[in-house]
Amino acid sequence: MLESRLISIIRRRTKSINQLTSSFSSHPRSTNVHTRFSSDTYKHVANPTARFCFINAFHNLNKGCCKPSFRCMSTVAATACKENKETVKHLVTAGPHAQKAIGIWLFASAAWVFSMVILGGVTRLTRSGLSMTDWKFTGSLPPLSDEDWLIEFEKYKQSPEFKRVNRGMNIDDFKFIYWMEYAHRMWGRALGVMFALPFSYFIRKGYINLRLGVRLAALFALGGGQGLIGWWMVKSGLEEPPSEYSQPRVSPYRLAAHLTSAFAIYCGLFWTALTVVMPEPPTESIAWVKGAAKVKRFALPVGILVGITAISGAFVAGNDAGHAFNTFPKMGDSWIPEDVLSMKPLIRNFFENTATVQLDHRILATATLASISALWWSTRKHDLHPAIRSLIGSTMGMAALQVTLGVSTLLSYVPVSLGTAHQAGALTLLTFMLLLNHTLRRPSSMLLKSLPAVTKTV
């Protein structure tokens, strides 16, 4: 009896499905019904991938047709999902709201690192970096009483910098340089907290995929190591100089490592933030994609040159080379000083010889300005997206401003204001090059298939 009841139920449902199929096939407005059904239904699917799969599956069902085969429908949907996953890989997995929140957080973190670089430049230019003679990873409270200040001052009096440079310093002057270094250190620790808390929250919510999580974890680890590199650098300035005529200063190699690490963290954060908020580059035609590919071949080497020039500036700072040869375009009375290759072995001159280090920085800065100018000139006749063309022009203007700041800083014997502006300008120019190279990326294959050959003009 149970078997006969099941058979009757199956027959009735099969008959209903066949009648429904026949009505869709024979009805003259079945196409309109399909259109209305698909457009009204898919918009409630929030996930873009799921929406793409649903639309493709339903359209294929309508075309192929109407003896409904749900096995066929699931196969089409699975194929569409697989194709979509291969063409668009989003770093954020929880929709536009999470994408916006993570983008804001990453841009804010990059801006914080930018401010750290500026504060570090001020600390170096005011000769405040050696005022704290010890270091704790977690930090500590500043001196809160006169007795605490006297203890810290006595520690500083034992350092080579006090004995050779600041012997006449009083307690009030010491407080200024101490607060500068303390602020620099605590600002870095605050950045670590500001980064770690949202990172933990986004991971717990499942907003971040594995690839983005690994990248951000690596940047966080590099940020933690940056504190160790900073102390390693400061420690070199607390040692006795090799000669009694030498002023105590940090190792130029360690200073360059500290600055390069900061630049690397900034670049990683800024690039990742751009990738989160702009998964696809701006383009509206195949012609613009081809034009961007031509510019990309030139823009990448120019970006690397900008980074090398910035690192060479760290060696200028580490050797106090900005206080020598304060003339331009010549270096003193000659174009090339006589002692540029005076050190042995020869390689030391490029990192420790004041004359050679400054000459290298001048040559690299000139080459950078010339390369960006050539990039701007060569792209005038390319078919490019207006945003890319505007960005190239802005990069050209920033390069000219940075060279002007560098020359002004040199001729003015490196005042704190101009020196800080020059260091900020280097990171700003690098930001423009990062943005340009990110904008010149090749679009995904799915986007390329949807683009017209040329841009439609209205």
C-alpha positions as CSV (number, residue, x, y, z in Angstrom):
1,M,0.0,0.0,0.0
2,L,2.8,2.3,0.8
3,E,4.5,1.6,-2.5
4,S,1.3,2.4,-4.5
5,R,0.9,5.7,-2.6
6,L,4.5,6.7,-3.4
7,I,4.0,5.9,-7.1
8,S,0.8,7.9,-7.3
9,I,2.5,11.0,-5.6
10,I,5.5,10.8,-8.1
11,R,3.1,10.5,-11.0
12,R,1.1,13.6,-9.9
13,R,4.3,15.7,-9.4
14,T,5.7,14.6,-12.8
15,K,2.5,15.6,-14.4
16,S,2.6,19.0,-12.7
17,I,6.2,19.6,-13.9
18,N,5.4,18.7,-17.5
19,Q,2.3,21.0,-17.5
20,L,4.4,23.9,-16.1
21,T,7.1,23.3,-18.7
22,S,4.6,23.2,-21.5
23,S,3.1,26.5,-20.4
24,F,6.5,28.2,-20.4
25,S,7.4,26.8,-23.8
26,S,4.0,27.7,-25.5
27,H,3.3,31.0,-23.9
28,P,4.1,33.9,-26.3
29,R,5.5,36.0,-23.4
30,S,7.6,33.3,-21.8
31,T,10.8,35.3,-22.6
32,N,9.4,38.3,-20.7
33,V,8.6,36.0,-17.8
34,H,12.1,34.7,-17.8
35,T,13.6,38.1,-17.9
36,R,11.4,39.4,-15.1
37,F,12.1,36.3,-13.0
38,S,15.8,36.5,-13.4
39,S,16.1,40.2,-12.9
40,D,13.9,40.2,-9.8
41,T,15.5,37.1,-8.3
42,Y,19.3,37.5,-8.7
43,K,19.4,41.0,-7.1
44,H,18.6,39.4,-3.7
45,V,21.8,37.3,-4.0
46,A,24.4,39.3,-2.1
47,N,27.5,37.4,-3.0
48,P,28.8,38.4,-6.5
49,T,30.1,34.9,-7.2
50,A,26.8,33.2,-6.2
51,R,24.9,35.8,-8.3
52,F,27.1,35.1,-11.3
53,C,26.5,31.3,-11.0
54,F,22.8,31.7,-10.5
55,I,22.3,33.9,-13.6
56,N,24.4,31.7,-15.9
57,A,22.6,28.5,-14.7
58,F,19.1,30.0,-15.1
59,H,19.9,31.4,-18.6
60,N,21.3,28.1,-19.8
61,L,18.2,26.3,-18.4
62,N,16.0,28.6,-20.4
63,K,18.0,28.1,-23.6
64,G,18.6,24.4,-23.4
65,C,15.7,24.0,-22.3
66,C,13.0,22.8,-21.1
67,K,12.9,19.2,-20.2
68,P,14.2,20.3,-16.8
69,S,17.4,18.6,-15.9
70,F,18.6,19.8,-12.5
71,R,21.8,17.8,-13.0
72,C,22.5,20.0,-16.1
73,M,21.7,23.1,-14.2
74,S,24.1,22.3,-11.3
75,T,26.9,21.4,-13.7
76,V,26.5,24.8,-15.5
77,A,26.5,26.6,-12.2
78,A,29.5,24.8,-10.9
79,T,31.4,25.6,-14.2
80,A,30.4,29.3,-14.0
81,C,31.5,29.5,-10.3
82,K,34.8,27.9,-11.1
83,E,35.5,30.3,-14.0
84,N,34.5,33.3,-11.9
85,K,36.8,32.2,-9.0
86,E,39.7,31.9,-11.4
87,T,39.3,35.3,-12.9
88,V,38.5,37.5,-9.9
89,K,40.3,36.8,-6.6
90,H,39.2,39.3,-3.9
91,L,41.3,39.6,-0.8
92,V,38.3,40.4,1.3
93,T,35.6,37.8,1.5
94,A,32.7,39.5,3.3
95,G,31.3,42.0,0.8
96,P,31.7,45.8,0.1
97,H,31.2,46.9,3.8
98,A,34.1,44.8,5.0
99,Q,36.2,45.8,2.0
100,K,35.7,49.4,2.8
101,A,36.5,48.9,6.5
102,I,39.7,47.0,5.8
103,G,40.7,49.5,3.2
104,I,40.3,52.4,5.6
105,W,42.3,50.5,8.3
106,L,45.2,49.8,5.9
107,F,45.4,53.3,4.6
108,A,45.3,54.6,8.1
109,S,48.2,52.2,9.1
110,A,50.2,53.4,6.0
111,A,49.6,57.0,7.0
112,W,50.8,56.2,10.5
113,V,54.0,54.7,9.1
114,F,54.4,57.8,7.0
115,S,54.2,60.0,10.1
116,M,56.7,57.7,11.8
117,V,59.2,58.4,9.0
118,I,58.7,62.1,9.4
119,L,59.1,62.0,13.2
120,G,62.2,59.9,12.8
121,G,63.7,62.5,10.5
122,V,63.0,65.2,13.0
123,T,64.5,63.1,15.8
124,R,67.7,62.6,13.7
125,L,68.0,66.2,12.6
126,T,67.6,67.5,16.2
127,R,70.2,65.0,17.3
128,S,67.8,63.5,19.7
129,G,68.2,59.8,18.8
130,L,71.0,59.0,21.3
131,S,69.3,60.7,24.3
132,M,67.8,57.4,25.6
133,T,70.7,55.0,26.5
134,D,68.6,51.9,27.1
135,W,65.6,50.1,25.5
136,K,62.7,47.9,26.5
137,F,60.6,46.1,24.0
138,T,57.3,47.0,25.8
139,G,58.4,50.5,26.6
140,S,58.3,52.3,30.0
141,L,56.9,55.4,31.6
142,P,58.9,58.6,31.1
143,P,60.6,60.3,34.0
144,L,57.9,61.7,36.3
145,S,59.9,63.5,38.9
146,D,63.0,65.7,39.1
147,E,64.9,62.8,40.6
148,D,63.9,60.5,37.7
149,W,65.1,63.2,35.2
150,L,68.4,63.5,37.0
151,I,68.9,59.7,36.8
152,E,68.3,59.7,33.0
153,F,70.5,62.8,32.5
154,E,73.4,61.0,34.4
155,K,73.0,58.1,32.0
156,Y,73.2,60.4,29.0
157,K,76.4,62.1,30.5
158,Q,78.2,58.7,30.2
159,S,77.5,58.6,26.4
160,P,80.1,59.7,23.8
161,E,77.7,62.3,22.4
162,F,77.5,64.2,25.6
163,K,81.3,64.1,26.2
164,R,82.2,65.2,22.7
165,V,79.3,67.3,21.4
166,N,76.9,68.4,24.2
167,R,79.1,68.9,27.2
168,G,77.5,72.2,28.0
169,M,73.9,70.9,27.9
170,N,71.6,71.6,30.8
171,I,68.7,69.5,32.1
172,D,66.1,71.5,30.1
173,D,67.9,71.0,26.8
174,F,68.2,67.3,27.7
175,K,64.4,67.1,28.3
176,F,63.7,68.3,24.8
177,I,65.8,65.7,23.0
178,Y,64.6,63.0,25.4
179,W,61.0,63.8,24.7
180,M,61.7,63.7,20.9
181,E,63.2,60.2,21.1
182,Y,60.5,59.0,23.6
183,A,57.7,60.2,21.3
184,H,59.3,58.4,18.3
185,R,59.5,55.1,20.2
186,M,56.0,55.3,21.7
187,W,54.4,56.3,18.5
188,G,55.8,53.1,16.9
189,R,54.4,51.0,19.8
190,A,51.0,52.7,19.4
191,L,51.1,51.8,15.7
192,G,51.6,48.1,16.7
193,V,48.5,48.2,18.9
194,M,46.5,50.1,16.3
195,F,47.4,47.5,13.7
196,A,47.0,44.3,15.9
197,L,43.6,44.9,17.3
198,P,41.6,45.5,14.0
199,F,43.7,42.7,12.4
200,S,42.5,40.2,15.1
201,Y,38.9,41.4,14.8
202,F,38.9,41.0,11.0
203,I,40.4,37.5,11.2
204,R,37.8,36.5,13.9
205,K,35.0,37.8,11.7
206,G,36.3,35.9,8.7
207,Y,36.7,39.0,6.5
208,I,40.2,38.2,5.4
209,N,41.2,35.3,3.2
210,L,44.4,33.3,3.7
211,R,46.6,35.1,1.2
212,L,45.8,38.5,2.7
213,G,46.2,37.2,6.2
214,V,49.7,35.8,5.6
215,R,50.7,39.1,3.9
216,L,49.5,41.2,6.8
217,A,51.0,38.9,9.4
218,A,54.4,39.3,7.6
219,L,54.0,43.1,7.7
220,F,53.2,43.0,11.4
221,A,56.2,40.9,12.1
222,L,58.4,43.3,10.1
223,G,57.0,46.1,12.1
224,G,57.9,44.4,15.4
225,G,61.4,43.8,14.0
226,Q,61.6,47.5,13.2
227,G,61.9,48.3,16.8
228,L,64.8,45.9,17.2
229,I,66.5,47.4,14.2
230,G,66.0,50.9,15.6
231,W,67.7,49.9,18.9
232,W,70.5,48.1,17.0
233,M,71.0,51.4,15.1
234,V,71.0,53.6,18.3
235,K,73.4,51.2,20.0
236,S,76.0,51.9,17.4
237,G,75.9,55.6,18.3
238,L,76.5,54.9,22.0
239,E,79.9,53.3,21.3
240,E,83.1,55.2,21.3
241,P,84.1,56.6,17.8
242,P,87.2,55.1,16.2
243,S,89.0,58.4,16.2
244,E,89.3,61.1,18.9
245,Y,88.4,63.7,16.2
246,S,85.3,61.9,15.0
247,Q,81.8,62.8,16.3
248,P,79.7,60.0,17.7
249,R,76.9,59.0,15.3
250,V,75.0,55.9,14.4
251,S,76.3,53.5,11.7
252,P,75.2,54.6,8.2
253,Y,74.6,50.9,7.4
254,R,72.2,50.5,10.3
255,L,70.5,53.8,9.6
256,A,70.0,52.7,6.0
257,A,68.6,49.4,7.2
258,H,66.2,51.2,9.6
259,L,64.9,53.6,7.0
260,T,64.7,50.9,4.3
261,S,62.7,48.7,6.6
262,A,60.3,51.6,7.3
263,F,59.9,52.2,3.6
264,A,59.3,48.5,3.0
265,I,56.5,48.4,5.6
266,Y,54.9,51.5,4.2
267,C,55.0,50.2,0.6
268,G,53.6,46.9,1.7
269,L,50.7,48.5,3.6
270,F,49.9,51.0,0.8
271,W,50.0,48.5,-2.0
272,T,47.8,46.0,0.0
273,A,45.3,48.8,0.7
274,L,45.1,49.7,-3.0
275,T,44.6,46.0,-3.9
276,V,41.8,45.7,-1.3
277,V,39.8,48.8,-2.5
278,M,40.7,48.6,-6.2
279,P,40.8,44.9,-7.2
280,E,40.7,46.0,-10.9
281,P,42.7,48.8,-12.5
282,P,40.7,51.7,-14.1
283,T,40.1,50.9,-17.8
284,E,37.3,51.1,-20.3
285,S,38.7,49.7,-23.5
286,I,41.2,47.3,-24.9
287,A,43.1,50.2,-26.4
288,W,43.6,51.7,-22.9
289,V,44.8,48.3,-21.6
290,K,47.4,48.1,-24.3
291,G,48.5,51.7,-23.6
292,A,48.9,50.9,-19.9
293,A,51.0,47.8,-20.7
294,K,53.4,49.9,-22.7
295,V,53.8,52.4,-19.9
296,K,54.2,49.6,-17.3
297,R,57.4,48.4,-19.0
298,F,59.0,51.8,-18.2
299,A,57.2,52.7,-15.0
300,L,58.5,49.7,-13.0
301,P,62.2,50.4,-13.5
302,V,61.6,54.1,-12.7
303,G,59.9,53.1,-9.5
304,I,62.9,50.9,-8.5
305,L,65.2,53.8,-9.3
306,V,63.1,56.1,-7.0
307,G,63.5,53.5,-4.2
308,I,67.3,53.2,-4.7
309,T,67.7,57.0,-4.6
310,A,65.7,57.2,-1.3
311,I,68.0,54.5,0.2
312,S,71.1,56.5,-1.0
313,G,69.7,59.4,1.0
314,A,69.9,57.3,4.1
315,F,73.7,57.0,3.6
316,V,73.9,60.8,3.1
317,A,72.2,61.2,6.5
318,G,74.2,58.5,8.2
319,N,77.5,60.2,7.1
320,D,76.3,63.7,7.7
321,A,77.2,64.3,4.1
322,G,74.6,67.1,3.8
323,H,76.9,69.3,5.8
324,A,79.7,69.1,3.3
325,F,80.0,70.5,-0.3
326,N,77.1,72.9,0.3
327,T,77.2,74.2,-3.3
328,F,75.3,73.3,-6.4
329,P,75.7,72.2,-9.2
330,K,79.4,71.9,-8.4
331,M,80.8,70.2,-5.3
332,G,83.0,73.0,-4.0
333,D,85.2,74.2,-6.8
334,S,85.0,71.0,-8.9
335,W,82.4,68.8,-10.4
336,I,83.9,65.6,-8.9
337,P,86.0,65.9,-5.6
338,E,89.5,64.5,-5.7
339,D,89.0,62.1,-2.7
340,V,85.9,60.2,-4.0
341,L,87.9,57.0,-4.2
342,S,90.3,57.5,-1.3
343,M,89.2,54.6,0.9
344,K,90.4,51.0,0.7
345,P,88.8,48.7,-0.2
346,L,87.1,50.6,-3.0
347,I,83.6,49.6,-2.1
348,R,83.7,51.5,1.2
349,N,83.7,54.8,-0.6
350,F,80.1,54.3,-1.8
351,F,78.9,53.9,1.8
352,E,81.3,55.7,4.1
353,N,83.1,58.4,2.1
354,T,81.3,61.7,2.5
355,A,82.2,63.0,-0.9
356,T,81.3,59.8,-2.8
357,V,78.0,59.3,-0.9
358,Q,76.9,62.8,-1.7
359,L,78.0,62.5,-5.4
360,D,76.1,59.3,-5.7
361,H,73.0,60.8,-4.3
362,R,73.2,63.8,-6.7
363,I,73.7,61.5,-9.7
364,L,70.8,59.2,-8.7
365,A,68.5,62.2,-8.0
366,T,69.3,63.7,-11.4
367,A,68.7,60.3,-13.1
368,T,65.4,59.9,-11.3
369,L,64.2,63.3,-12.5
370,A,65.4,62.6,-16.0
371,S,63.7,59.2,-16.0
372,I,60.3,60.5,-14.8
373,S,60.5,63.3,-17.3
374,A,61.2,60.8,-20.1
375,L,58.3,58.7,-18.8
376,W,56.0,61.7,-19.0
377,W,57.2,62.7,-22.4
378,S,57.0,59.2,-23.9
379,T,53.4,58.7,-22.8
380,R,52.0,61.9,-24.4
381,K,50.9,60.1,-27.6
382,H,49.8,56.8,-25.9
383,D,46.1,56.0,-25.6
384,L,45.7,56.0,-21.8
385,H,43.0,56.3,-19.2
386,P,42.6,59.9,-18.0
387,A,43.4,58.8,-14.4
388,I,46.7,57.3,-15.5
389,R,47.7,60.4,-17.6
390,S,46.9,62.7,-14.7
391,L,48.9,60.5,-12.3
392,I,52.0,60.6,-14.5
393,G,51.8,64.4,-14.6
394,S,51.5,64.5,-10.9
395,T,54.5,62.3,-10.5
396,M,56.5,64.5,-12.8
397,G,55.6,67.6,-10.7
398,M,56.5,65.8,-7.4
399,A,59.9,64.7,-8.8
400,A,60.7,68.3,-9.7
401,L,59.6,69.5,-6.2
402,Q,61.7,66.8,-4.5
403,V,64.8,67.8,-6.4
404,T,64.1,71.5,-5.5
405,L,63.8,70.5,-1.9
406,G,67.0,68.6,-2.0
407,V,69.0,71.4,-3.5
408,S,67.5,74.0,-1.1
409,T,68.3,71.7,1.9
410,L,71.9,71.4,0.8
411,L,72.4,75.1,0.1
412,S,70.8,76.0,3.5
413,Y,73.1,73.6,5.5
414,V,70.3,71.2,6.3
415,P,67.9,73.0,8.5
416,V,65.4,70.8,10.4
417,S,62.4,72.1,8.4
418,L,63.8,71.6,4.9
419,G,65.5,68.3,5.9
420,T,62.3,66.9,7.2
421,A,60.4,68.1,4.1
422,H,63.0,66.5,1.8
423,Q,62.6,63.1,3.6
424,A,58.8,63.4,3.5
425,G,59.1,64.3,-0.2
426,A,61.1,61.1,-0.9
427,L,58.3,59.0,0.6
428,T,55.6,61.0,-1.3
429,L,57.4,60.4,-4.6
430,L,57.6,56.7,-3.8
431,T,53.9,56.8,-3.1
432,F,53.1,58.3,-6.5
433,M,55.2,55.5,-8.2
434,L,53.4,52.8,-6.2
435,L,50.1,54.2,-7.2
436,L,51.1,54.5,-10.8
437,N,52.4,50.9,-11.0
438,H,49.3,49.6,-9.2
439,T,47.0,51.5,-11.6
440,L,48.9,50.1,-14.6
441,R,48.2,46.4,-13.7
442,R,46.7,44.1,-16.3
443,P,42.9,43.6,-15.7
444,S,41.5,40.1,-15.0
445,S,40.6,38.0,-18.0
446,M,36.9,38.3,-17.1
447,L,37.1,42.1,-17.3
448,L,39.1,42.0,-20.5
449,K,36.4,39.9,-22.2
450,S,33.8,42.5,-21.4
451,L,35.8,45.5,-22.7
452,P,35.2,47.1,-26.1
453,A,38.1,47.6,-28.5
454,V,38.0,51.4,-28.1
455,T,36.4,53.8,-25.7
456,K,33.0,55.0,-26.6
457,T,32.9,58.8,-26.8
458,V,29.7,60.7,-26.1
